[in-house]
Amino acid sequence: MVRSEIASELANLHPNILRKDIEKIIDIILLEIFEALNSDKFSGVQLRGFGNFSTKIQKARTGRNPKNSNIIQIPEKKAIKWKMSKTFFNSLNKYFTENKISDTH
């Protein structure tokens, strides 16, 4: 699902709100998440029932160029780490119990 499909779904669920307003709301939410993760003030973003976003530093390392097999230095960089909530995890895995498919699906 892409951003436009999310906006369409929300517009269908809430016909009294204009689609352009829904798109603006989505943009504002994503911008706030982006800015919070970019900021040093916050340790991360928590969306209860969905998951936690945080930044993590990937250490500099030596890598290999796959085109010509030359050894290259990959610099240190920030990456996004996401951990889903227990609610979301349980919702996704409701038919699985202890690595076995349950009989109740």
Phi and psi restraints in degrees (value plus and minus 20) as a CYANA .aco file:
   2 VAL   PHI    -128.9   -88.9
   2 VAL   PSI     152.5   192.5
   3 ARG   PHI     -75.9   -35.9
   3 ARG   PSI     -62.4   -22.4
   4 SER   PHI     -85.5   -45.5
   4 SER   PSI     -54.3   -14.3
   5 GLU   PHI     -89.9   -49.9
   5 GLU   PSI     -57.0   -17.0
   6 ILE   PHI     -83.4   -43.4
   6 ILE   PSI     -64.7   -24.7
   7 ALA   PHI     -81.9   -41.9
   7 ALA   PSI     -60.7   -20.7
   8 SER   PHI     -83.5   -43.5
   8 SER   PSI     -64.2   -24.2
   9 GLU   PHI     -81.2   -41.2
   9 GLU   PSI     -65.4   -25.4
  10 LEU   PHI     -85.5   -45.5
  10 LEU   PSI     -57.7   -17.7
  11 ALA   PHI     -85.1   -45.1
  11 ALA   PSI     -57.2   -17.2
  12 ASN   PHI     -89.3   -49.3
  12 ASN   PSI     -57.2   -17.2
  13 LEU   PHI     -93.6   -53.6
  13 LEU   PSI     -48.8    -8.8
  14 HIS   PHI    -148.6  -108.6
  14 HIS   PSI      55.6    95.6
  15 PRO   PHI     -85.7   -45.7
  15 PRO   PSI     -35.7     4.3
  16 ASN   PHI    -101.1   -61.1
  16 ASN   PSI     -28.1    11.9
  17 ILE   PHI    -125.6   -85.6
  17 ILE   PSI     111.9   151.9
  18 LEU   PHI     -85.9   -45.9
  18 LEU   PSI     124.6   164.6
  19 ARG   PHI     -80.4   -40.4
  19 ARG   PSI     -58.9   -18.9
  20 LYS   PHI     -85.5   -45.5
  20 LYS   PSI     -51.7   -11.7
  21 ASP   PHI     -89.3   -49.3
  21 ASP   PSI     -59.8   -19.8
  22 ILE   PHI     -82.9   -42.9
  22 ILE   PSI     -63.4   -23.4
  23 GLU   PHI     -82.3   -42.3
  23 GLU   PSI     -59.0   -19.0
  24 LYS   PHI     -86.0   -46.0
  24 LYS   PSI     -60.5   -20.5
  25 ILE   PHI     -81.7   -41.7
  25 ILE   PSI     -64.8   -24.8
  26 ILE   PHI     -80.6   -40.6
  26 ILE   PSI     -64.6   -24.6
  27 ASP   PHI     -81.1   -41.1
  27 ASP   PSI     -61.8   -21.8
  28 ILE   PHI     -84.7   -44.7
  28 ILE   PSI     -63.9   -23.9
  29 ILE   PHI     -82.2   -42.2
  29 ILE   PSI     -67.0   -27.0
  30 LEU   PHI     -85.6   -45.6
  30 LEU   PSI     -57.5   -17.5
  31 LEU   PHI     -85.0   -45.0
  31 LEU   PSI     -60.8   -20.8
  32 GLU   PHI     -84.5   -44.5
  32 GLU   PSI     -60.4   -20.4
  33 ILE   PHI     -83.2   -43.2
  33 ILE   PSI     -66.1   -26.1
  34 PHE   PHI     -78.7   -38.7
  34 PHE   PSI     -67.3   -27.3
  35 GLU   PHI     -87.8   -47.8
  35 GLU   PSI     -56.6   -16.6
  36 ALA   PHI     -86.3   -46.3
  36 ALA   PSI     -59.3   -19.3
  37 LEU   PHI     -93.0   -53.0
  37 LEU   PSI     -49.2    -9.2
  38 ASN   PHI     -97.4   -57.4
  38 ASN   PSI     -43.5    -3.5
  39 SER   PHI    -101.4   -61.4
  39 SER   PSI     130.0   170.0
  40 ASP   PHI    -107.8   -67.8
  40 ASP   PSI     -27.3    12.7
  41 LYS   PHI     -91.4   -51.4
  41 LYS   PSI     -51.5   -11.5
  42 PHE   PHI    -131.6   -91.6
  42 PHE   PSI     125.2   165.2
  43 SER   PHI    -105.1   -65.1
  43 SER   PSI     -34.5     5.5
  44 GLY   PHI     147.7   187.7
  44 GLY   PSI    -192.7  -152.7
  45 VAL   PHI    -145.2  -105.2
  45 VAL   PSI     108.5   148.5
  46 GLN   PHI    -135.2   -95.2
  46 GLN   PSI     101.5   141.5
  47 LEU   PHI    -132.0   -92.0
  47 LEU   PSI      80.3   120.3
  48 ARG   PHI     -78.0   -38.0
  48 ARG   PSI     116.3   156.3
  49 GLY   PHI      64.7   104.7
  49 GLY   PSI     -28.8    11.2
  50 PHE   PHI    -138.4   -98.4
  50 PHE   PSI     -80.3   -40.3
  51 GLY   PHI     144.2   184.2
  51 GLY   PSI    -197.7  -157.7
  52 ASN   PHI    -137.4   -97.4
  52 ASN   PSI     114.6   154.6
  53 PHE   PHI    -129.6   -89.6
  53 PHE   PSI     115.7   155.7
  54 SER   PHI    -167.1  -127.1
  54 SER   PSI     144.4   184.4
  55 THR   PHI    -121.0   -81.0
  55 THR   PSI     131.3   171.3
  56 LYS   PHI    -160.7  -120.7
  56 LYS   PSI     124.4   164.4
  57 ILE   PHI    -111.4   -71.4
  57 ILE   PSI     102.8   142.8
  58 GLN   PHI    -110.7   -70.7
  58 GLN   PSI     105.7   145.7
  59 LYS   PHI     -86.2   -46.2
  59 LYS   PSI     134.6   174.6
  60 ALA   PHI     -84.7   -44.7
  60 ALA   PSI     126.9   166.9
  61 ARG   PHI    -173.5  -133.5
  61 ARG   PSI     148.4   188.4
  62 THR   PHI    -115.0   -75.0
  62 THR   PSI     114.3   154.3
  63 GLY   PHI    -150.9  -110.9
  63 GLY   PSI    -194.6  -154.6
  64 ARG   PHI    -152.5  -112.5
  64 ARG   PSI     111.7   151.7
  65 ASN   PHI     -91.1   -51.1
  65 ASN   PSI     100.0   140.0
  66 PRO   PHI     -88.7   -48.7
  66 PRO   PSI     -41.7    -1.7
  67 LYS   PHI     -93.2   -53.2
  67 LYS   PSI     -62.9   -22.9
  68 ASN   PHI    -147.5  -107.5
  68 ASN   PSI     -14.5    25.5
  69 SER   PHI      43.8    83.8
  69 SER   PSI      -3.5    36.5
  70 ASN   PHI     -92.2   -52.2
  70 ASN   PSI     123.8   163.8
  71 ILE   PHI    -100.1   -60.1
  71 ILE   PSI     112.9   152.9
  72 ILE   PHI    -151.1  -111.1
  72 ILE   PSI     137.1   177.1
  73 GLN   PHI    -115.7   -75.7
  73 GLN   PSI     104.2   144.2
  74 ILE   PHI    -118.9   -78.9
  74 ILE   PSI     100.8   140.8
  75 PRO   PHI     -93.9   -53.9
  75 PRO   PSI     144.0   184.0
  76 GLU   PHI     -82.5   -42.5
  76 GLU   PSI     123.0   163.0
  77 LYS   PHI    -173.0  -133.0
  77 LYS   PSI     142.0   182.0
  78 LYS   PHI    -109.0   -69.0
  78 LYS   PSI     127.2   167.2
  79 ALA   PHI    -158.6  -118.6
  79 ALA   PSI     137.9   177.9
  80 ILE   PHI    -111.2   -71.2
  80 ILE   PSI     113.7   153.7
  81 LYS   PHI    -133.6   -93.6
  81 LYS   PSI     113.2   153.2
  82 TRP   PHI    -147.5  -107.5
  82 TRP   PSI     114.5   154.5
  83 LYS   PHI    -146.9  -106.9
  83 LYS   PSI     104.1   144.1
  84 MET   PHI     -93.6   -53.6
  84 MET   PSI     133.2   173.2
  85 SER   PHI     -93.5   -53.5
  85 SER   PSI     141.7   181.7
  86 LYS   PHI     -82.8   -42.8
  86 LYS   PSI     -56.4   -16.4
  87 THR   PHI     -81.4   -41.4
  87 THR   PSI     -66.5   -26.5
  88 PHE   PHI     -85.1   -45.1
  88 PHE   PSI     -64.6   -24.6
  89 PHE   PHI     -78.0   -38.0
  89 PHE   PSI     -67.8   -27.8
  90 ASN   PHI     -84.6   -44.6
  90 ASN   PSI     -55.0   -15.0
  91 SER   PHI     -85.9   -45.9
  91 SER   PSI     -61.5   -21.5
  92 LEU   PHI     -89.2   -49.2
  92 LEU   PSI     -52.6   -12.6
  93 ASN   PHI    -131.7   -91.7
  93 ASN   PSI      10.8    50.8
  94 LYS   PHI     -87.3   -47.3
  94 LYS   PSI     -38.5     1.5
  95 TYR   PHI    -116.8   -76.8
  95 TYR   PSI     -18.6    21.4
  96 PHE   PHI    -132.8   -92.8
  96 PHE   PSI     116.8   156.8
  97 THR   PHI    -155.7  -115.7
  97 THR   PSI     101.4   141.4
  98 GLU   PHI      29.8    69.8
  98 GLU   PSI      31.8    71.8
  99 ASN   PHI      43.2    83.2
  99 ASN   PSI      -2.7    37.3
 100 LYS   PHI    -144.4  -104.4
 100 LYS   PSI     123.8   163.8
 101 ILE   PHI     -95.1   -55.1
 101 ILE   PSI     108.0   148.0
 102 SER   PHI     -99.4   -59.4
 102 SER   PSI     145.3   185.3
 103 ASP   PHI    -105.9   -65.9
 103 ASP   PSI     -20.1    19.9
 104 THR   PHI    -120.4   -80.4
 104 THR   PSI       6.9    46.9
